[in-house]
Amino acid sequence: MMALRFSRRRFLALTGTGFVSSLLAACSTSQLTPTVRPTPPAAGQAATPTGTREPATPATVATKPHKTLRVGFAISKTGPYAAAASIIVYPNYLLWSQDINEAGGLELEDGLYTIEFVEYDDQSNPEEAIKAIQRLVNEDKVDLLLAPYGTAINLATAPLFHQFGYPQLAVTDVSDKSPDLAKQWPGYFTFGTSSWAAENLTGLLDSLASQGSIDRRVALIAVDDAFGLELSTALRRSLAKSTFELVYDESYPAGTTDFQPIITTIQQRQPAIFLACSYPNDAFALAQVAILLDFNPAVYISALGPALPVFRDQFAANIEGIIGIGGIDPRQPGLLEYYSRHRARTGQEPDRSASPICYASLQVLQQALQRVGRIDRQALIREIASGSFDTIIGTVRFRENVFFHRWQVGQWQRYGDAFEFLVVWPPEVAAASPLVPKPHWSR
């Protein structure tokens, strides 16, 4: 097999061009070994998952034949994306399948379907994900595909989803290219854009600066891959419009573990705002160094990572005031029930950002499939594009294949006798007011 090298910086420019076709042709599936999760026995009287409009087990289904819905996916079980994928995506896939199977199955016109998963480890590598999708369709003959983790891998596999005619609910793709890509790939659906996230972050900062709570000096860093490059580009644009001053603006290679030189330099610039377009692993390392060096800006933001429960567990009281993408409003109907069920079924706690959105995307898929009534993937794509869906995050309705009402801003604050990652921006959906300046590290 030919050797392939995948340039992160050039990825966005190459996506959708002949590069992808060449990459598909070069990828062989011969070395992949699937994990097949057998269908659990149905328990017909179990409750319907919260937020699902159509019940999973109507009273009339007893006379319908039982069938198997083969659902495939490639997910990052190893490599740099594995930590986030194992919290945000994978457990929600398992929870969704358990909810359906324990409710007796999914009723379609020709029978009652229980779910069987066929899954591969994409090793956090777009090329491996492409090989896995090819095999899932060509050899495993799956009925549906679920999306991989991350912007880069979702964009890399999107041409294959389109070629094979499968809908792709790319929850973890945060890209400004989404509306344009939907014209090229009508089955590609996303739950926010880089600009939407950047505008929310800048909106919060501009409000705080206008109130005199902070000055407008910003230190911006970004991981050098598709997510970091897009988000930082959108942030530069929105920050400039709001007259913020960038006193530091650099990217760092994916997989960086030593952030002390970066934080040392930033500390010398004395910014009021630290803003990292980070992945979860980066967020952990950055916070450790900031505490070590006593770098305590008035506003401390890491894009991805703070919303994870393990971030709260590791940093304890030091999480108070840390800001990131996401956040929840505990008053949202069905949301706390989802968190409780997630913990009970998967043995781990979901994050406060993309986890509920991931589960909501599966509710969209389920409701659309039930409305279509059969495994007709083109009809399924049309229903997802045009329908309205009741989910644990509220009503989901796509516009140009994008659900524009997510990727809000959250902050760890005291909530009752514990800490919670509460929505603080935009104000119309906020569960709390922003806490600024951030309390000092407790060390």
N, C-alpha and C positions, 0 to 999 in steps of 0.2 A: 504494500500500500504506500502511496506517495506520502512524503512528509509534508505536513501542513503547518503554517505559522499564521496566527490570527492577531492582527494589529488592532489593539483596542482603539487607538486614536483615530484610525482610518475607518473604523467599523461603520459609523453612522453615514459616512459618505458612500460607502460601498453597498449598504443594505438596499436591496431592491434592484440591483444591477446584475450584470452577467457574473459578477463575483460569486453571488449566491448559487447560481446554476453550476458554476465550476466546482464550488465546494460540495454541493450535493453529489455530483458525479464522482468526486474523489473519495467519498466516504463509503467504506465497506461495512456491512453489518455482521460479518462472519464471526466476530469475537464476542458478541453480546450474549449475556445470559440473563433471561428474564426472571423476575420474581412473580409468581402467580399466587395470588391470595384467594383460596377457595371460597366459594359462596357459603356464608354461615347459614344454618337452618333458619327458616323464617319463623317469626313469632307474630302471628296475625293480629293480636290484640294490642300491640304496643302503640304508644302515642305518636301522633304526627309531629314532626319537628316544628319548633316555633317559627312563625313567620311564613309558613308555606300555605299559599292560598288553597290549592287543591289538596285534600287529604291523601296520604299515601296509600291508605287501605279502605276504599269505600266498602259499604256493607254488601255489595253485590259481587265481589270479586271471587267468592268461593268456587264458582263454576268455571272460572277461567284457568287455562293451563299455566303451569309455572315454567318460566323460561329464565335464561341467564343473559344479562347485559354485560358484555365484555368491555371494560373501560381501561384504557391504557394511558400511561404517562411516563415521561422521563423526568427525574427529579435529582437535585444535587444532594447525594448522600455522603459524598466525600468532596474534598477540595474547599476553596475559600468561601463558597456560597452555602456550604452544608449547614453551618450553624443556624443561619437565618431560615433556610428552607425547612429545617427540621422543627422549627417552632411556628413559622407562619403558614406554610403550605401543607406539608405532609400530614400532620395530625388532623387538619381540617378535611382532607380527602378521606382519611380513615373514619372520622366522625360522621361525615355525610353518608358514607356507604353503610355504616352501622345503623344510623338512624333509619335509612330506607329499608334495609334488610330486616331489622328488628320490628319494623312496622308492617312486615309482611310482603314488602316489595313495592314496585312502581307499576301502577296499572296503565297499560296501553291497550290499543284496540284488540290485539291478538293474544293477550295474555298478561300475566302478572310477573314482572321481571325483578329478580334479585341481582345484585351487582357483584361481579367478579373482577378484581384488579389484575392487570398485567403491568409490571413496573420495571424500570431500568434505572441504574445510577448513571447520570450523565457526567459525573466527576467535575461538575462546575465548568464544563468545557462545551462550547457551542458545537464543535465538531462531533463530540460524542452524543450530544442531544439529537443532532441531525440523524446520525446512524440509528439511534434508538427509535425515533419517529418512523423512519423508513421500515424498520423491522416490525414495529407494532402494527403498521398498516398492511404491509406486504406479506408477512409471515404469520403474525399472530391474529390478523383479521379482526381487530377490535372494532366495536360498534361506535365508540366515542373516544375522543382524546381529551385529556385534561392538560392544562398549560404547565410549562416548566417554571422555574423560579428565576426572576431577575430580568431587567431590561434587555441586556445583551443576548441572553439565550432565547427569550421570547421573540426578539426581532430576527434572530438567526433561523429559528424554526418556522416562522410565520409563512414563508413561501411554500413550505411542505404542507402545513395545515391547509393552505389554500389549494395547492395542487391536488390534494387528496379529497378536498371538499368537506373538511371538518371545521366546526366553529372553534375559535380559540378565545377563551375568556382570560386575557392576560392581566390578571390582577396586579402582578408585581412589575409590570412595565410602566415606568413613569417617563413618558417621552412626548415631546412636542410634535413628533412626526405622526402621532396616532391618527388624527383626522385625515391626513393625506394618505397614510398607509391603508386606511379603511376603504379608500376609493380603489386602491390596487388589490386589496385582499378583503372582500366584503364580509368575510367571517371573522375578522380580527376585531375584538372588543377590548377596551381598556377602561380603567377606573380613575383616570386623572392624567394630567399632563405636567411636564416640568414647569411650565409657565404658571399653571394653577398653583402648584406648591410654592413657587418663588413669590408669586403675588401675595399669597397668604402670609408667608414669612415676612416679606417687606411691609405688608400692611400692618402687621403687629409692631414691627420696629418703628415705622413712621409714626404710628399712634403714640408710642412711648416717647419718641424724640419730641414730637409736637407738644406733649404734656410737660416736657422738661425733665422727664425721668432719666434720660440717658442723652449722651451726645451722639454724633453721627459717624464716629470713627469705627470702621469695621475691618476685622481680619478674616479673610476668606480662604479656605483651603478645600481641595476637592480630590477625591480618588480619581485616578487617570483611567477611567473606563466609561462605557456608554452612559451609565447613570450619572456619575460625577460630572462628566463633561457637559451633558445637557442641562443638569440642574444649575451648575455654576454659571453657565452661559446665560440662562434665564435670570439668575440672581443679579449678575452684573448689570443686565439691562434694567431690571426693576429697581435696583438700588440707585443706579445713576439717575433715573427719573425722579427719585425721591431725595436727591442731593446728598446721599451718603458718600463718605470718603473711604476708599479702600486703602488702608495703611499697609496691608499685606494681602497678596493675591497669588497663590501658588498651587500647583497640583502635586500629588505624590503618587508613586507607583502602587498599583494594587498589590496587596500582600505585605505592605510596609508594617513593621512591628515596632521600630524605634522612632518615636515621635519627639524625643527630647530636643533634638536640634531645632525642629520646627517651632515647638512651643517656646523654647528659649528666645528665638528671634522675635516671635510675635510678642512675647512679654515685654521686650525692649521697646516695642512700638506703642504700647499702652492703649490698646483699643478698648472701647466701651463694650463692643460686641464681638464675640468669637462665633464664627459660623462655619461649620464643617459639613461639606457634602460627603458624608461618610457612610460606609457600610458598618454593620454591627461590630465586627471584630475591631475595626478602627475606633469606633466610639468607646469601647472598653479601654483600649490602649491610650487613647487621648485623655480620657478622664483620669486614668492612673497617673499620667505624667503631669497633668494640670494640678492634681492634688500634691504630688511630690514637690513640684516647683512653686507651689502656692500661687498659681496663676488663677485669679478669681475675678474675671470681668463681670460687669453688671448684668450682662446677658450672655449666657453660654448655651449654644445650640449645636447639637449633632443631629444630622438629618435622620439617619436610620440607626437604631440601636437603643436609644433611651426608652422606647416603648416596650422593650422586652422585659418580662418579669425577672429574668436572671440579672439584668442590669440593676434593677431595684435591689435584688437580694445581695449582689456583690458590693454595692456602694452604700447601702443602708441609708443613714440620715444625710449623707452627702448628695443624694439624688435631689433633695429639695431645691426647686428652682431651675433644674435642668430642663431644657426645651428640645423638642424634636418634632418630626412629622408624625401626625396621628392624634391620639387623645380620644377619650370617650366621655360621654355624658351618662352617668349611671342611671339617669331617669328614663333613658330610651327604652320603650317597651320591648321585652323579650331579650334584651342584651345581657342582663345579669343572669338570666336563666341559661343563656347560651354559654356564658363563662363557667357556670356551675356544671353544666352537662359536659362541656369540654374537659374540665378537670376530672370528672368522674369517669368518663369513657376512655380518655387517652392517657391519664396519669400525669399530665403536665398542664401548666397554666398557659393560656394563649396570650399573645402580646396585645398591646393597647392601640394598635394601628391597623395593620393589614390582615390580621387573623379574622376578625369579624367580616371584613370585606371579602376575604377569600371564601368564607362559608356562604356569604350572601350570593357570591357569583355561582356557587353550586345550587343554591335555591333558584336562581334565575334559570340555570340549565334544566333543573328538574321541572319547574313549572312550565317552561317552554316545551319540553318533551311531552309532558302530559297534555298540553293543549293541542300539539300536533297529533298525538295519539299513536305514532308509529316511528320507527327508526328511519326517518327521512331527513338527512342532514341539511339539505338545501332549504327545506321547509322550516327546519329548526333555526337556521341562520336568519331567515326572514322574520320568524316570530320573535327572536331575541332582539333584532334590530327595531322592530315596530311596537313591541309589547310593553306593558307596565307590570312590575313584579313586586309583590310584598315580601320583604326580607327583614332580617334582624337589624339592619341599618336603616330601615325605612323603605320607602318606595324607590325602586330603581327603574329608571327610564333612560335609554341611550339616545344621544343626539350626535349624529355623524359617527356612530359606534363608540362614543365616549360618554361615560357617566361622569359629569363634571363637578359633582358635589361632594367629593371626598378630598383626602390629603389636606386636612385641616392641621392646625398647630396645637400641640399638647404640651403640658408642663407638669412635672411632678410636684404635687402640693399635698398638704395634710388634708385628709378627708375622713372625718370621724376619728377613730383611733389608729389609723394607718395612713400610708401614702397611696395616692392614686394619680394616674396620668390623665389629667383632666383637659378637655378642650378649652383653650383660652382665646382662639381666633379661628374663623371670623366671629364677630360679636353676636350675630344672629343665631349661632348654634353653640355659643360658649356655655360651659358648665361652671366656669369660675373666671374671675378677673386675673390678669397676669401678675405674678409676684416678681417685682423688680425694685431694687437690685436683688440678684440672686444671693441668698444667705451664704456666708463664708464657709469654706470647707471646714468640716469638723475635725479632719485629719485623724 
